[in-house]
Structures are given as structure tokens and as C-alpha cells.
Amino acid sequence: MKRATLLPLAGMLVLAACGDQVATGDGDAREVVVGAAHTQERLNYPTTRTVEQIDTYQSASRGEVEVADPYRWLEEDVRVSPEVAAWVTAQNAVTNRYLENLPGRPMIAERLRELWNYERLSTPAAREGRYFYGYNDGLQDQSIYMVRDGLDGEGRVLIDPNELSDDGTVALAGTWPSPDGRYVAYMLQDGGSDWRIAQVIDVETGEMLEDRIEWIKFSNLSWAKDGSGFFYSRYPQPAEGEEFTSLNMDQAIYFHALGTDQSEDRQIMADPENPEVSWRAGVSDDGDYLFIASSAGTDGNAIHILDLTDEDAEPVAIFEGFANNHSPVGNDGETFFFMTDLDAPNQRIVAIDLSDPSTLTDIIPAGEFPITSASHIGGHLVVQSFEDVRSVVRVHTLEGDEVREVELPGLGVASGFNGRPDSPETFYSFTSFNRPGTIYRYDVETGESTLFHEAPLTFDPDDYEVSQVFYESTGGVQVPMYIVHHRDVTPNGQQPTLLFGYGGFNIPMTPAFDVRRLQWMEVGGVFALANIRGGSEYGRDWHDGGRLANKQNVYDDFINAAEHLVELGWTSPANIAIEGRSNGGLLVGAVANQRPDLFAAALPGVGVMDMLRFNQFTAGRFWVSDYGSPQDPDMFDVLYAYSPLHTIPQGEGYPATLVTTADTDDRVVPSHSFKYIAALQATDTGNAPTLIRIETRAGHGAGTPVSMLIQETADKWAFIAFHTGLDLSQPQRAE
């Protein structure tokens, strides 16, 4: 079984005249003279009223600390509060007026449509001679789901989410073919929300079954061996009006039998006395066991195994507590293989016998570089690792002996390698900064890779150069960074450069293809990806080095990345834009506050900006494992010191800032961005614009239609191009 990822973290614009305001009470509108050639007008921000809200926190160093929260009212749901909705309309009006006049914006959107228009497939899943995969012909808002009868059979459409909404905002959020290939269970998400609805389709007839499961979030689906139903996790139905804001508590695992109502689903595992614990389940490859994972945050989990062949069986504890991370790889009878960082910061593969679960036998010991995933395929273990931020894949026997290294096409990242222990067939995708995902079929017995799908492109990958550098950061740590650019672009000290980072939640930033970045480079921009601490690029130690009390290391690493780009002669502070999303949005907000002199423009996307209240909404409580709790006096001091909302510098020149969020983001609720931009606009930060772009019918990112992504990217690239000095008046290179 493929390793599970447990509990993954995390606009249509309204047109109006420039200067429209929402006068809703106390508060002053701020005017700035925009230093831009395209307008001589003053940029009038909407009035955002303030309230007398004071919260008291306990500080380890200062005792009681009172913190004002004048924009608390912006935490109300935009779908529920007319006042917040009016504020959103007014902010979008000002932002859109500004963006409409930026040079090159239509050209960027047009070229993005051309570049995006290439055929894309996901890695296939094989079930009894049928092959299931996602497909997009290029500009479809949502990828469709297809099946082939036989490897060379003609594909036919099973599920087309583009037919489910007029605006393309209903998306497939996961597909799970049954073991015999008769059915596909799948989940839909609406408007970008993390909430999911599960349904089932008959593969042969294309008919929908009546089964419908609601209130699923942060869950997979896993079929019973006989295809009679599936296991899943869900939360209780939230109170009306709180669907997108209330804390996610009391998750439980259920089994749904096909042909029955959701109310009849059998509860498998829950912990009512500890409602913060979350649960996920996966059936073993032989169908005889259920892996049960539990966690209380985004780091650390417990594992139990339930024997499905014995109705009276009780779950057996394999790994207890939440101090380490463990992922099931597969089993050979009662011998189970796990990937674990227990006593192994870079992960190891161990074997455990169900009759003696306390004894761990090393199969593949931890090495110099972190193991990222492993699969049990064709009687072998296929093990992926990350070596200096590039994929390496090796095939091992079940005893751990190395058989061979998979020959990958180059420097990049591989994904996939799903399969079954009784079949040598698997598929993987390989991608790099300048090459979209190419799908290969791989035979673990012979080691043969054969091309399965490669799309014709509208650009030449060889036109782009990829290099990797290392630079020193806090504590003498060497941090890797990729620099990618068109071959005609050379260091001149003033190249407009986009620096991207994330730095959290054990999530690595990989050298993968993104058509949006390609377009930025095509017009002359340089792209840099800093693999800062907080991710898993170098295992658990790299993650621990950038979380909790060590979080400032993340910001130091990013700041040092920008300074290294200057030292290398690529760019200057007047030409650097920074971007990050979610935890990366927090990164951008924090470093813009700490070093506003170092950046010309900032793009904080769907960011966690209020570090004193992030754990009060939806999935925010999970993030305490990475951030710490603001209710902990020691962590309050750490969080308050870098919280973007609370550390905006007064009277200093601030980077031109375009905040992006969405009204249906129920992971990082949009009030983070709302309050941050309100505080920015109310502070003397100089003449650079501080704007917010609020998408409607969209969420944290997953499921966003291609058409929306193109428009958002055109807005962002035009914004940072203007403020970093990138000349968009010249024809495209492809012309």
C-alpha cells in the first residue's frame, strides 16, 4: 500500500470606481500617491472600521499582555455578514481598478492560455485489466476521469466535473477504484472548500449509485476487499452558518456499505474523550487488515492494525503516542512494513510481526538523505528518497537488499509508484522546472521503463537553464536554492527575480514544473526556489529546525536567500519579488515586515497572518504542532514576535503588496488576509500599493478552475513585473 499523507495542512472581481468606500463606523481611509506611470491618481483605500477589542495573553517574559484586535469583525463569514461582504466588494473594486491599468496584463493572460494548453494525464491506477487516470486536454477548467480496458484500450470518460457547475468550481477531489475495477468511489469539492461529498459510479454502465456521503474532510476512501463498501473519516455536521469557520473536532472512521444510507454507516474508531484527535484508515493490499492512523496535529501519529477477517478482533497498537511519524508501506501476511522516523530523523523502513508488535526489524536503515515514500510492488519495496532536493528511486527486496536504482530522465522529482504486491507493474511521473510531467510504465522485475504519455509542448524545455546553489544561513547551515531562467538571461545586478518559499509542516518544495513560472521566465524574469528549513528536504532535523521556537530560522533562511541572489549578481532589492502560499503566505508577510528594504514586491497568498488566533478556526488547531499555541506563554512570545498582523513597521517604505485569498477558503480562513490588509492600509508604509485580491467561489487552492488560475496569475505577474522593473512591452520570445 502506498504511504498515506496524514492530515495535510494548508477572484472574480467586482468593478467599481476608484475611491469607493465602505463607511461603517470608526476608522480612517488612507490615501497614497501611487508612484506609477500608469496613473497619476491617488489610491484611496476603503474605510475599514475598528472596534474596541482587547485580548489578554500570558507571556513568559512579560506576564499579562494586552493585545488590541481592532478588526475582529472581519472574522465573520462573508457569506453570513453583509458588512464583511460590502467590505470585500469595496476592496476588490479598488484592486481591480489598479490591476486593469497595469501594462502587459492582457498579454500575460493570452500567453498563459497558450502555454497551459497541453495535454495532461495523471499516473494510472490498474485494477484487474482496467486503467484509471485523470485527463485534461489543456484548458479544461477541471480534469476529467477516464478508464481504459487494457493498457492499449481506448479511453472513455467516466466522470466529467466540468458538467457539474457553470463556473467550473466543482472539482474532483479524489478517486478510488474498487479492487475488482467494478466501481469508482470519488469525492467532489464545491467552490474550493475542504468539505467533500463522496459518491460511487458503476464503471461498466456509467450509472451513478444512490450512495452519497457528506461532511467528509481530510480523509481518503479505502475499499473493502470484496468491494462491498469503503472506509472513510468524517466530522459531525456543523451548526448552520458555521460550516466554513467552526473548529473541526470529533472526527471518526466509518464503514459505508454500498446501497445503504449514510445514517446506517458503522463507526469503526473514534475517541469522544479526546475530540481533537483525527483519524484515517486504509485497507492492506491483501484486504485482510485495516491500518488506522490517529493524530492530534500535523506532526506525529499513532498506528493501530485491525484484523478484518475476525469480527471480534480489537485494534492492535503498533506505534503509540504522537511523538513520531509512521506510514504503512504494505504487508506480507502478518509481517508489516512501515516507514518511520522513530530513532531515524531521515526515516527508515522496518518490519513488524503482528504477534510481536513491539519488535522492530530494520529492513532499510536510515541514510544520509531522507526517505520520502515507499511502496510494496511485485514482491519488492520501491523506495523514494530526496537527495539534495532531487528524487532518487531504488528497488529493494523485502529483506532490504538493493536490486537497482531506477534510471530517471534527469534532475527533477518523481511521483507515483503505486501498485500491488502480486504485480510488477507500476507507473510514475517525472517532472522538472522546465519539463512537464511525463508518465512512464515501470516493471520492477526487469527494471524496464517505457514511455506511457508525453504531451506535445508549446515551448522548448532546452531554452531554460536550471542550476542549484547553496548559501549560508543562521547557525552556519547550508541552504539549497534553485535558480531557473531563460538561457538568454544573464546576471546583470538588476534582473527582476521572483523568490518563492514555504518552510513548514515537513513539506518539501520540489523542482517540479509549473507553467505559471515558465511564463514569468519566458518574458525575462528569473525564478528562484529556496529550500528553507521547516520542510522535509533534509529529514526531520530540517523540519524541527524551522518550527516552534525555531521558526525565525525560516525567515532568516529566506532573507539570506534574497541577499545571496544579490551577492551572485543576479538582482537587487529594487528588483526582487517574493511569493508564498498558506504557510508560505505567513513567510512572505513576516519577512516583508522584518526586511521591507530588501524587497520590491510581495505576494502573500492565503496566508496565516494572525498568529494569535489561527487555532480558533476550522483546521487551525492542527497547526499548533508546527507553530505552538498562543495560549502557551513561551510560544506566545515567539508567535507575537513574528505575527504579520502584529509586526507591521510604521513609517518605513513597504514592498508593493498584493494579498490573495478566497471567500470559501475554510482551511486558512480569509479573515487572516482581511485583517492583515486592513492593518497595512491603515499604517504609514510609504507610497507603494497594498492591495488585496479576493476570489469568489474558490478556496485554499485545490480545485480552482484553470480559467481562474490564468486570470489570477496574470494579475500577480503584471503586478510584480511593474514593481520590479520587468519590461513587458517587448514581444514574447516565442514569437
Number of C-alpha atoms within 10 A of each C-alpha: 22 22 19 16 15 24 22 14 20 19 19 16 18 18 14 16 11 20 20 16 20 20 15 13 11 10 15 15 16 16 17 18 15 19 14 14 10 12 13 10 14 15 22 18 27 28 24 28 19 18 14 9 13 13 10 12 19 18 20 13 11 10 11 12 15 13 14 14 18 18 19 16 18 24 17 18 22 19 12 11 13 12 16 21 17 16 22 24 21 24 30 24 24 26 26 23 18 19 18 13 13 19 18 21 21 15 16 25 22 14 17 21 18 15 18 21 18 16 16 20 22 20 25 27 21 26 18 12 11 19 21 25 20 21 21 17 16 17 18 17 22 25 25 21 22 20 25 18 16 14 14 9 11 10 17 12 16 21 22 15 19 19 12 14 12 8 14 22 26 25 26 25 19 15 22 19 24 23 19 14 21 16 21 21 21 21 23 22 23 23 27 28 26 25 23 24 17 21 18 24 20 15 20 11 10 14 12 14 14 13 17 16 19 16 16 22 20 21 24 23 25 23 24 23 19 11 17 13 21 23 24 26 24 25 18 13 11 15 8 7 11 14 17 23 23 15 18 24 19 18 24 23 22 21 23 25 19 17 12 13 13 16 8 11 17 13 14 16 18 18 14 12 8 11 14 18 20 28 27 28 29 25 23 26 22 15 16 17 22 20 20 24 22 24 22 22 23 21 21 18 25 21 25 17 23 19 17 18 10 10 8 8 11 12 18 16 15 20 20 13 13 17 14 18 22 26 24 26 26 27 22 16 12 13 14 18 27 24 26 21 22 14 10 18 24 25 26 22 27 20 24 19 18 16 10 10 15 12 13 15 13 16 20 22 14 18 13 11 18 24 30 21 24 27 26 31 27 19 17 24 28 27 24 24 23 24 14 15 24 17 21 22 22 17 24 20 17 18 12 16 13 16 16 14 15 18 12 17 12 11 18 20 25 26 17 20 28 22 22 22 20 13 16 18 18 22 23 20 22 22 23 22 26 25 21 20 25 21 26 23 19 20 17 25 15 8 15 12 18 12 11 18 17 14 14 10 15 12 16 10 15 11 12 19 15 18 11 14 14 15 17 14 19 14 7 8 13 14 21 20 24 19 20 24 26 23 14 10 18 13 13 12 16 18 23 29 33 27 24 24 28 28 32 29 23 24 17 23 19 21 22 19 18 16 18 18 20 24 21 25 21 22 22 23 26 25 22 24 22 27 28 31 35 29 25 27 31 23 25 20 17 20 27 21 20 26 24 18 17 17 24 21 21 28 28 17 26 28 20 19 27 24 17 19 23 21 12 12 14 21 23 22 22 19 26 30 29 28 24 22 23 23 24 24 26 29 33 31 32 25 22 28 22 18 14 22 14 21 24 27 30 30 28 29 27 30 30 30 31 22 23 20 15 23 20 13 18 22 26 21 22 25 21 19 16 22 24 22 22 22 15 14 18 16 20 22 19 22 23 18 14 24 21 30 25 21 15 23 18 14 10 15 15 27 29 27 27 23 24 23 29 27 25 26 26 24 24 27 28 28 29 23 30 24 22 24 22 24 18 20 23 19 15 18 21 17 19 20 26 23 23 26 26 26 21 20 20 26 27 26 21 16 24 21 23 19 16 19 17 20 19 17 19 24 25 22 25 24 25 26 28 22 25 25 17 20 14 17 10 8 9 14 10 10 4
